[in-house]
């Protein structure tokens, strides 16, 4: 059984501020350790469930040379390999080989979620909202659609209560979720202590992999329209002249249309 683990920092227990997730910031090293140990918990659960190959992908943009490079190598479980410093949402090697399932660990809710701890949707590009057809999605939706393009289901999502709720809204009730904190505001939370949170994640990963058909691969129905509500008007220029892309300047929205999700995504996302 081949398992892909895609991970982010904001949904980790103990993390509530940017100083814990931005490379070089005062609390970043603490955040890295918390992050790495939650990934290890998922790896342990996958191993117990019978995984023969586990690939971990660091999906957190911490800035500078830390971007997609926040895991602490010497702390990582020896039974996984990991992908560092690769373009976001672009690692497909294991998916192309035939990954059996994906586990999403440390996820955060989409932009402007009232109880979403450190909520945002791809912060580097200033997207206010993102839709795949009629589904309002965040980064979980992007990762799930990428996996779905290769017929790989997402079976586990961990993070705060808000992202677990969001993920179930388009992945379905068969999804296993592990909430390690409850958002009280964007930068505060009632949290489960890391040691217990890791135990929950390990158990969640194990349980999720007992039924590989519990969640269907997430595939927005074709043809696909991706709608982007741009946060800053000057960012509209980033999409000018792209094939398959239409700009609505009055609404400050961008529409990318394609025969399938990957085609529409490639028209608006970059390497």
C-alpha positions as CSV (number, residue, x, y, z in Angstrom):
1,X,0.0,0.0,0.0
2,X,1.5,3.3,-1.2
3,X,0.5,6.3,1.0
4,X,1.1,10.0,0.3
5,X,1.1,12.4,3.3
6,X,0.7,16.1,2.4
7,X,1.3,18.3,5.3
8,X,1.0,22.0,6.4
9,X,1.9,23.8,9.7
10,X,-1.0,26.0,10.6
11,X,-3.3,23.1,11.6
12,X,-0.8,21.6,14.1
13,X,-1.6,21.5,17.8
14,X,0.3,24.3,19.6
15,X,0.5,26.6,16.6
16,X,-1.6,29.8,16.6
17,X,0.6,32.6,15.3
18,X,2.8,33.4,12.3
19,X,5.9,33.6,14.4
20,X,5.6,29.8,14.8
21,X,5.4,29.1,11.1
22,X,7.6,31.8,9.4
23,X,11.2,30.8,8.7
24,X,13.7,32.5,11.0
25,X,11.0,33.9,13.3
26,X,11.5,33.6,17.1
27,X,9.2,30.7,17.6
28,X,9.7,28.9,14.3
29,X,12.0,26.2,15.6
30,X,9.4,25.2,18.2
31,X,6.8,25.1,15.4
32,X,9.0,22.9,13.2
33,X,9.3,20.3,16.0
34,X,5.6,20.3,16.7
35,X,5.0,19.9,12.9
36,X,7.4,17.1,12.4
37,X,6.1,15.1,15.3
38,X,2.5,15.2,14.0
39,X,3.8,13.9,10.7
40,X,5.5,11.1,12.5
41,X,2.3,10.2,14.2
42,X,0.6,9.9,10.8
43,X,3.5,7.8,9.5
44,X,3.2,5.4,12.5
45,X,-0.5,5.0,11.9
46,X,0.0,4.3,8.2
47,X,2.7,1.7,9.0
48,X,0.4,-0.1,11.5
49,X,-2.3,-0.2,8.7
50,X,0.1,-2.0,6.4
51,X,1.7,0.8,4.3
52,X,4.7,-0.4,2.4
53,X,5.7,3.0,1.0
54,X,5.1,6.4,2.7
55,X,6.1,9.6,1.0
56,X,5.7,12.9,3.0
57,X,5.4,16.2,1.1
58,X,6.1,19.4,3.0
59,X,3.5,21.9,1.7
60,X,4.2,24.8,4.1
61,X,5.6,28.0,2.6
62,X,7.7,29.3,5.5
63,X,9.6,31.9,3.3
64,X,13.1,31.9,1.9
65,X,15.0,28.6,1.9
66,X,12.6,27.3,4.5
67,X,9.8,27.3,2.0
68,X,8.4,23.7,1.7
69,X,11.4,22.8,3.9
70,X,10.2,23.1,7.5
71,X,10.4,19.5,8.7
72,X,13.2,18.7,11.0
73,X,15.1,15.9,9.1
74,X,16.7,14.2,12.1
75,X,13.4,13.8,13.9
76,X,11.5,12.2,11.0
77,X,10.4,8.6,11.2
78,X,12.9,6.4,9.4
79,X,10.2,4.5,7.6
80,X,9.2,7.4,5.3
81,X,10.8,9.4,2.6
82,X,10.0,13.1,2.3
83,X,9.8,15.8,-0.4
84,X,11.2,19.2,0.4
85,X,11.4,22.5,-1.5
86,X,9.2,21.4,-4.4
87,X,6.6,23.6,-6.0
88,X,3.3,23.7,-4.1
89,X,0.7,21.2,-5.4
90,X,3.1,20.0,-8.0
91,X,4.6,16.8,-6.6
92,X,2.9,14.0,-8.6
93,X,5.5,11.2,-8.8
94,X,3.8,8.8,-6.3
95,X,0.4,9.7,-7.6
96,X,1.5,8.8,-11.1
97,X,2.9,5.5,-9.8
98,X,-0.5,4.7,-8.2
99,X,-0.8,6.0,-4.6
100,X,-3.5,4.1,-2.8
101,X,-4.5,7.0,-0.5
102,X,-3.5,10.5,0.7
103,X,-3.5,11.8,4.3
104,X,-3.7,15.5,4.8
105,X,-2.0,16.5,8.1
106,X,-1.8,19.9,9.8
107,X,-4.4,21.6,7.5
108,X,-6.0,25.0,8.0
109,X,-9.4,26.3,6.9
110,X,-10.1,28.4,3.8
111,X,-9.8,32.2,3.9
112,X,-12.3,34.2,6.1
113,X,-13.5,31.2,8.1
114,X,-14.7,32.7,11.4
115,X,-13.3,29.9,13.6
116,X,-10.4,29.0,11.3
117,X,-7.1,29.2,13.1
118,X,-4.7,31.2,10.8
119,X,-7.2,30.6,7.9
120,X,-6.2,31.6,4.4
121,X,-6.3,30.3,0.8
122,X,-2.8,30.3,-0.7
123,X,-1.6,33.4,1.0
124,X,1.2,34.2,-1.5
125,X,-1.2,35.1,-4.3
126,X,-3.9,37.1,-2.4
127,X,-6.9,35.0,-3.3
128,X,-9.9,36.0,-1.4
129,X,-12.0,33.0,-2.5
130,X,-11.6,30.0,-4.7
131,X,-14.3,27.8,-6.3
132,X,-14.1,24.5,-8.2
133,X,-17.4,24.6,-10.0
134,X,-19.8,25.3,-7.2
135,X,-17.5,24.1,-4.4
136,X,-16.0,26.9,-2.3
137,X,-12.6,25.4,-1.4
138,X,-9.4,26.1,0.4
139,X,-6.0,24.4,0.2
140,X,-7.6,21.1,1.2
141,X,-9.7,21.3,-1.9
142,X,-6.7,21.9,-4.1
143,X,-4.7,19.0,-2.6
144,X,-7.8,16.7,-2.9
145,X,-8.4,17.7,-6.5
146,X,-4.8,17.1,-7.4
147,X,-5.0,13.6,-5.9
148,X,-8.4,13.0,-7.5
149,X,-7.0,13.7,-10.9
150,X,-4.9,10.6,-10.4
151,X,-7.8,8.6,-8.9
152,X,-6.3,8.8,-5.4
153,X,-8.7,9.5,-2.5
154,X,-8.0,11.7,0.5
155,X,-9.0,9.6,3.5
156,X,-7.8,11.7,6.4
157,X,-7.7,15.4,7.3
158,X,-6.2,16.7,10.5
159,X,-6.2,20.3,11.8
160,X,-8.7,22.5,13.6
161,X,-12.4,21.9,13.8
162,X,-13.1,24.4,11.0
163,X,-11.0,22.6,8.4
164,X,-12.4,19.2,9.4
165,X,-15.9,20.6,8.8
166,X,-14.9,22.2,5.5
167,X,-13.3,19.0,4.2
168,X,-16.3,16.9,5.0
169,X,-18.5,19.4,3.0
170,X,-17.0,18.3,-0.3
171,X,-15.2,15.0,0.5
172,X,-18.2,13.5,2.3
173,X,-19.0,11.9,5.7
174,X,-16.8,8.9,4.9
175,X,-13.7,11.1,5.5
176,X,-11.8,10.5,8.8
177,X,-11.0,13.7,10.5
178,X,-9.0,14.5,13.6
179,X,-9.5,17.9,15.2
180,X,-6.5,18.8,17.4
181,X,-7.8,22.3,18.3
182,X,-10.9,24.5,18.2
183,X,-10.5,28.0,16.9
184,X,-11.7,30.8,19.1
185,X,-10.5,33.5,16.7
186,X,-8.1,33.6,13.8
187,X,-5.1,33.7,16.3
188,X,-6.4,31.8,19.3
189,X,-7.6,28.3,20.0
190,X,-8.5,25.8,22.7
191,X,-6.0,23.0,22.0
192,X,-5.4,19.4,22.7
193,X,-1.8,18.9,24.1
194,X,0.6,17.7,21.5
195,X,1.3,14.3,22.9
196,X,-2.4,13.4,23.0
197,X,-3.0,15.1,19.6
198,X,-0.3,12.8,18.1
199,X,-2.0,9.7,19.6
200,X,-5.2,10.8,18.0
201,X,-3.5,11.4,14.6
202,X,-1.8,8.0,14.7
203,X,-5.2,6.3,15.5
204,X,-6.9,8.4,12.8
205,X,-4.4,7.4,10.1
206,X,-4.7,3.8,11.1
207,X,-8.5,3.9,11.0
208,X,-8.7,5.8,7.8
209,X,-6.7,3.2,5.9
210,X,-8.9,0.3,6.9
211,X,-11.3,1.1,4.0
212,X,-9.6,2.6,1.0
213,X,-13.1,3.1,-0.7
214,X,-14.6,5.1,2.2
215,X,-14.1,8.4,0.2
216,X,-14.3,8.7,-3.5
217,X,-11.4,10.5,-5.3
218,X,-12.4,14.2,-5.4
219,X,-13.1,15.1,-9.1
220,X,-15.0,18.3,-9.9
221,X,-17.4,17.4,-12.6
222,X,-16.3,18.2,-16.2
223,X,-16.0,20.6,-17.9
224,X,-14.5,22.5,-14.9
225,X,-14.7,26.1,-14.1
226,X,-12.3,27.5,-11.5
227,X,-13.3,30.8,-10.2
228,X,-10.9,33.1,-8.3
229,X,-12.0,36.1,-6.4
230,X,-8.9,38.3,-6.3
231,X,-8.1,40.1,-3.1
232,X,-6.2,43.1,-4.7
233,X,-7.2,44.7,-7.9
234,X,-3.7,44.9,-9.3
235,X,-3.4,41.1,-9.0
236,X,-5.9,40.8,-11.9
237,X,-3.0,41.6,-14.2
238,X,-1.3,38.3,-13.3
239,X,-4.0,36.5,-15.3
240,X,-4.2,38.7,-18.4
241,X,-3.7,37.0,-21.7
242,X,-3.8,33.4,-20.4
243,X,-5.4,30.8,-22.7
244,X,-8.8,29.6,-21.3
245,X,-9.0,32.4,-18.8
246,X,-11.6,35.2,-18.6
247,X,-11.3,38.3,-16.4
248,X,-14.3,40.0,-14.9
249,X,-12.8,43.3,-13.7
250,X,-16.0,44.7,-12.2
251,X,-16.4,41.7,-10.0
252,X,-12.7,41.3,-9.5
253,X,-13.0,37.6,-10.5
254,X,-11.0,35.3,-12.8
255,X,-12.6,32.3,-14.5
256,X,-10.5,29.4,-15.8
257,X,-12.3,26.8,-17.9
258,X,-11.1,23.5,-19.1
259,X,-12.2,19.9,-20.0
260,X,-10.9,18.7,-16.6
261,X,-9.7,20.1,-13.4
262,X,-5.9,19.8,-14.2
263,X,-6.3,21.7,-17.4
264,X,-8.2,24.5,-15.7
265,X,-5.7,24.6,-12.8
266,X,-2.7,24.7,-15.1
267,X,-4.1,27.8,-16.7
268,X,-4.0,29.8,-13.4
269,X,-1.4,28.1,-11.2
270,X,2.4,28.3,-11.8
271,X,5.4,26.3,-11.1
